[in-house]
Amino acid sequence: MKSFLYLLLIVCSTTVFGQSTNTEEVIRRVANNVVQNTSFKFINTNTKEKYDSTKGLASSPDIKADSRYNKWAYVNGVLTIGMIQTADVLGDKKYSDYSQHNFSFIFDNLAYFEALRKAKAPKVEYGAVFNISNLDACGAMSAGLFDVDALANRKDYKAYLNRSADYILTKQMRLPDGTLSRPTPRNMTLWADDMFMSIPFLARMGKLTGDSKYFDDAIKQVENFNKYLYDPTTGLFFHNYYSDDQTNGVGHWGRSNGWIAMATVQLLNNLPANHPKRPEVIKLLLRQIVGYARYQDQTGLWHQLLDKPDSYLETSVTAMFTYAVARAVNQGWINEKYIAIANEGWKGLTSKITADGQIQDVCIGTNMDTDIKFYYTRPTELNDTHAIGAVLLAGTEILKAERKK
């Protein structure tokens, strides 16, 4: 009888409405959905014909990557980071092999698209690889490529990474104090998103090369973005700062706060243990965690606008916040009691993951506006890629915490 009750307890603790919530199983469900839905093919968007390679194809700007996961996009950089960590934590190279395959698929076909670009064809696939003109085009993808190159060790990967690093350090628009900024929607606007579009890659380059310029710049960004975007009244961050009239935007948008948390964690992942600025960075991370913990919904999820409970519950920010807390606890940067925040976040996330591994209620790509309604009304999309990498990172850190028990 006792053994039956014990078995029943296990079943009940790992099943919600017939769906397993075992952490490793959920991680695999999400990652496997990506693997199974990546075609590794090119498509002629006019004729709908598909090809395994561009080799021998007639030159045409209609040739595109068929799968969204084979695109050159910052969300796929985050996905790569998540996949590589998933492979490491689960001890399953299927996921790192997938990421290696993804970048080899891109780089092995670049010559075809470079020829199109030189011929001035419009909207060439992978055009951002050749012409790095903004942080979205290079930073997150470079961090993912960096992790892949640690396994693949390819000269063409390294050449791109060096170009990308040079762009961020010497060419990207900055305020006079060195803070990374953009020319849109107004000249020299600070976007919270740009912490992740720069810092994770800079930190990796710092660790690889030992050159302090990378760490110095990454730390400067953490300090300055905290200076411009942190709102002491709420303990949250504004999405943006307008340099022209020296004001912040209207919203404490969830995912923008998530980018800040994840970027700070990625810096700490690579910053030397004896770096004099390390305690300061940890303190800033803890301040943010304590701040956003106050707005966690009883479901474990966070809202699209963090301090607006009438805005919808959103999964990408929940994954980002969950990852940041769990990673900080697992690494001993903050008190272990904070893991309760991450555990509740993970519970909320698992309620939003379908049986086939898709993630519900993900806010689509988002610009910024002066009207708070803009954030309230941003659509959600099932399994939008903005959430997938963060969910994998959150899940693997939760799994590590569970294993410690």
Sequence and secondary structure as in RCSB ss.txt:
>XXXX:A:sequence
MKSFLYLLLIVCSTTVFGQSTNTEEVIRRVANNVVQNTSFKFINTNTKEKYDSTKGLASSPDIKADSRYNKWAYV
NGVLTIGMIQTADVLGDKKYSDYSQHNFSFIFDNLAYFEALRKAKAPKVEYGAVFNISNLDACGAMSAGLFDVDA
LANRKDYKAYLNRSADYILTKQMRLPDGTLSRPTPRNMTLWADDMFMSIPFLARMGKLTGDSKYFDDAIKQVENF
NKYLYDPTTGLFFHNYYSDDQTNGVGHWGRSNGWIAMATVQLLNNLPANHPKRPEVIKLLLRQIVGYARYQDQTG
LWHQLLDKPDSYLETSVTAMFTYAVARAVNQGWINEKYIAIANEGWKGLTSKITADGQIQDVCIGTNMDTDIKFY
YTRPTELNDTHAIGAVLLAGTEILKAERKK
>XXXX:A:secstr
 HHHHHHHHHHHHTEETTEE  HHHHHHHHHHHHHHT    EEETTT  EES  TT    TTEEESSGGGS  HH
HHHHHHHHHHHHHHHT THHHHHHHHHHHHHHTTHHHHHHHHHTT SS TTHHHHS  SGGGTHHHHHHHHHHHH
HH  HHHHHHHHHHHHHHHHTS B TTS B BSSSSTTEEEGGGGTTTHHHHHHHHHHH  HHHHHHHHHHHHHH
HHHHEETTTTEE SEEETTTTEE S  BHHHHHHHHHHHHHHHHHS TT TTHHHHHHHHHHHHHHHHTT  TTS
 EESBTT TTS EEHHHHHHHHHHHHHHHHTTSS GGGHHHHHHHHHHHHTTB TTS B SEE      SSTHHH
HT  EETT HHHHHHHHHHHHHHHHHHHH 
